[in-house]
Amino acid sequence: MANPLAQEKEKLLPSVRGSNASKQSASSSSRVFTIGLVGAWYCSNIGVLLLNKYLLSNYGFRFPIFLTMCHMTACSLLSYVGIVWMKMVPMQAIRSRVQFMKIFALSVIFCTSVVGGNISLRYLPVSFNQAVGATTPFFTAVFAYLMTVKREAWLTYLTLLPVVTGVIIASGGEPSFHLYGFIMCISATAARALKSVLQGLLLSSEGEKLSSMNLLLYMAPIAVVVLLPATLFMEPNVLGITVALARQDSKIIFYLLFNSALAYFVNLTNFLVTKHTSALTLQVLGNAKGAVAVVVSILLFRNPVSFIGMLGYTLTVIGVILYSEAKRRFK
């Protein structure tokens, strides 16, 4: 006589197998989606960097402030579409004048970092620009200490030595070194670090915290308002020259539109990768992204690179990895 329990178990087995298969399929789909997001983040980040370099240096469109204003205009419009119309994230309102002033201050610093980075690309190769940009953790640690008097473990500070040493070595070994470009790149890196520290301080209360996409929605229009007079004063003929360039080569319009849309896509994919992975994963991927950008830029622009320069950049990346690991362990 057949065992009723055994028969019931046999009936349940197919549904259990089906459930496991569906879970594996969902996990596989999620993994593919995450890999696709990371790929999109890499492509948009490296793409906007290389296109900025091409426009500002190789193509001869020497208007970094206007280019930044185009980026911020696209971020303003596309953020509004993404949040208000497409409901990608819930909209968060500004609750007070004080909160608005904090966002305004962050926007000005953000403008400084982006404009400084774009100016540096006029004079420096992407490989060296990325080497200097890798020192962001150093400036973040300095500003965090100065503003919060919050000390990290000594081992954490020790890991910053190879970061700084690497940039010094890379500077000495860079065949295309340009002092003004270097100063602007360092300024942009410091401003980026200052913005991240201030953001944590200024928007720290529960009532003031904004998601990165909502923060961009408010910061980008402020940036446009700040950059417009700066463009008119420092790059007065930019519109006339752009129109003249467009008559000679209509591709310049496509370059500007595509580059501006890509600038928004960088922020969007950065937000999505953080949401679907973690801040630590983002740090690791960011370090690898810098190295990929260096290799791609060298292959694309064929700028001369010395062994000492690459050694310095490698040392900087190693220092950043050690710093991230030290921060994780002593948290």
N, C-alpha and C positions, 0 to 999 in steps of 0.2 A: 504494500500500500504506500502510495506516495506521501511524503511528509508535507503537510500544508504549509509549514513555515518555509521550507525549501522552495516550494512553488511560488510563494509570495515574494521571496527574495529574488528568484529568477525574473519575476515580472518587473521588479523595481530596478534591476540592473541596467536595462536599456535607457531608462530615464536618467539614472545617475550618470551613465556614460555620456548621454546627450548633454546633461548639465555641465559636466567637466569639459566637454568639447566646446560648448558655447563660451565657457569662461576662458578657455585657452584662445579661442578665436577673438574674444573681446580684448584680451591682454595683448595678443599679437597686433590687432588693429590700433590699440592705444600706443604700442611701441612704434609702429610705422608712422602714426600721426606725430608723435614726439620727435622722431628722427626728421620728418618732413619740416616741422617747425624750426628745429635747429638748423637744418639746411637753408631754410628761407631767411633765418636770422643772419647766418654767415654770409649768404649771397647779398642781402641788402646792406649789411654793415660794410663789407669789403667793396661792394659795388659803388656805394655813395662816396666812399673814400677815394677810390680810383677815378671815379668820374669827376670829383672835385679837383683832383690833381690834374687830370686831363684838361679840364676847362680853364683852370687858373694858371697852369704852367705851359702845357703843350699846345692847347688851342689858342691861347693868348687872350682869354676873357679875364682881364686883370681887375675884377671887381668883387673882392671877397665879401664886402659888407652887403652889397646888393644881392649876391648869391645867397647869403645867410637869410636876408629878408624874404627871398623867394621860398626858402625852406620853411621859414616860420609861417608864411602866408598859407602854404600847402598844409602845414600841420594844423593851423587854425580851422581851415575849411573841412579837412578830412576828419579831424577830431569831432567837429560838430556833427558831421554826417554819421560817423561811427557810433557816437554816444546818444545823440538826440533822435536820429532817424532809425538807425539799425539796431539800437539798444544792445550794443556789444558788452557794455558794462553799465551798471546803474549810475545815473547822473547824481553827482553830489554838488549841492549848492554852497556858495560862499556865504558864511553866516554872519560875518561882521566886517567892519572897516579895518580892524586890526589884522584879521586874517588876510584881507585883500592886500594890505601893505606888506605883509610877509611874503605873499606870493609875488608881488611886484619886485621886491628885493631879490628873490630867487631868480626871477625872470631876467633881471639886469645882469646878474652873475652868469646865468646860463648863456645869455647873448655874448658876453665877453669871452666865454670859453669857446663857443662855436666860431665866432669871428676870428679869434686868435688862432684857432686850429686851421681855419681856411686860409688866413694870411700866411701861416707857416708853410702851407703846401705850395705856395708860389715859389718859395726859395729852397725848400728841403725835399729830398726824395721821400717817398712813403715809408721806406724801410727805416730811415732815421727818425721820421715823425712818430712811428710806432714805438721805437726804442725809447724816446723821450716820454711818450704817452704812458708807457709801462710804469713810470715812476709815480703814478696817481696814488698808490697806497702810502708812499712816503709822505706826500703832502697831506693826505687824509689823516695820517697819524699825528703829524705836526699840528694841524688845525684842531683836531679833536683834543689834543693835550692843552693847547693854548686857550680854547674856548670852554672846555669842561673841566680842566685840570684832572682829567681821568687818565690814569697811567695804565699802560699795558704791561704785561710781563717783560722783563729785560730781554728774554730770548726773542720775543716778538720784535723789539726794536733792533736787536742784533741782526735779524734777517733782512733789515732794510739796508744794511751796509753793502751787500752785493748789488742791490737795486741801484743805488747811487753810484757805486764804483763802476758798474757796467755802463752806465750812461756817460761817465767821464771818459772811459776807455773808448766807447763808441764815438764820442765827439772828437777825440784825438785821431781816430782812425777813419773818419768819414771824409772821403774825397770831395764831396759836394757840400761841405760844411759852410753855413752862412750865419753870421752872428745875429743879424736881425731876425732871421727866420727861427733861429734857435731860441731867442728871447721870447718871441711870440708863441712858440710851441710850449715852452716852460710856463708862460703866463696862462695859456689855455689849459694846461694840465692842472696847474694850481687852482684856477677858477673852477674847474670841474670837481676837484676834491672839496673845495670850499662850499660849493653848492650842495654836495651830498651831506656834509657835516651840518650845514645850516638847515637843510631840509629836515634832518632828524631832530634838531633843536626847536626850530620855529613851528613845525607842524606836528608836535609830539603828543598834544592832548587828544583824547578820543574825539572831541567835537571838531577838531581841526584837521585830522588825518584825511588825506586824499589819496586815491589810487593814482598810480603813475599816469594813467590815461586821462583822468580828470584834471590832474595837475597840468598836464600838457595842454588841455583844452583852455585853461585860464592863462597859462604862461605864454603860449604862442602869440595870441593877439597883442598882449602887452609888449612882447618882443618886437612885433611889427611896428607898433607905435614908437618904440624907442629907436629902432633901426632906421625908420624913414627919414627923420631929420639928419641922422648921421650919414646916411647915403647921399642925401641932397647936398650936404656940406662937404663931405670928403670925396665923393665920387659924382660930381655935378653933371657930367656929360653921359652918364651910364645909359639912360634911356635912348638918347640919340645914337650912341654908338651901337647899342643892341639892335635898334631898328636898321641901322646901316649894315651890320653884320648879317641880319636876317635876310636882307635883300641880296647879299652876295651868296649866303649859304643858309638856306631855310632850316637846315638841321639844328642850328643853334636853338631854335624855339623848342624843338623836340628834346634836345639835351637838357634845357632848363626845366621843362615840364616834368620830364622823366626823373631828373635828379631831385627835384622838389618832392615829387610823390614818393620817391625812394627814401627820402629823409624821414617822412612820416612812417613809412613801412618799417624802418629801423626801430622806432619807438614802439610800434605795435607788436612786432615780433619779439622784442626784448621783454615786453609785458607778458606775452603769451608763453614764452619759454620759462620765465620765472614762475608763472602760474602753474604750469604743467610739470616743472621739475622742482628746483629749489634754488635759493640764493647761492649756495655753495657750488652746485652744478654750474650755475651761470658764471661764477668766478673762474672755474676750471676751463669751461668752454671759451670764456673771454681771453684767457691766456693763450689757448691754442689758436684762437682767431687771429690774434696779433701776429703769430708766427706764420700763419697761412697768408695773411695780407702782405707780409714782407716778401715771401717767396713769389706770390702772384705778381706783385708790383715790380720786382726785379726782372721777372720773365717778360712782363708786358712793356715796361718803360726802358729796360736794359740800362738802368743807371749803374755806374761803377760802384762796386762794393769791395772793401778791403777785408782781409782776414781778421785784422784787429777790430774793425767795426763790427763784424759778425760775432766775434768773440765777446765784445762788450754787450751786444744785444742779448746773446745767449745767457750771459751772466745775469743780466737784468731780469730776464724771464725766470731763471732759476730762483733768484731772490724773491720775486713776486709769488712764486709757488710755495716757497718756504714760509713766507709771511702769511699767506692764506692758511697754511697748515698750522702754523703756530697760533694764529688767532682762533682757529677752530678748537684746538686742544685746550687753550687757556680761557675759553669762554665760560 
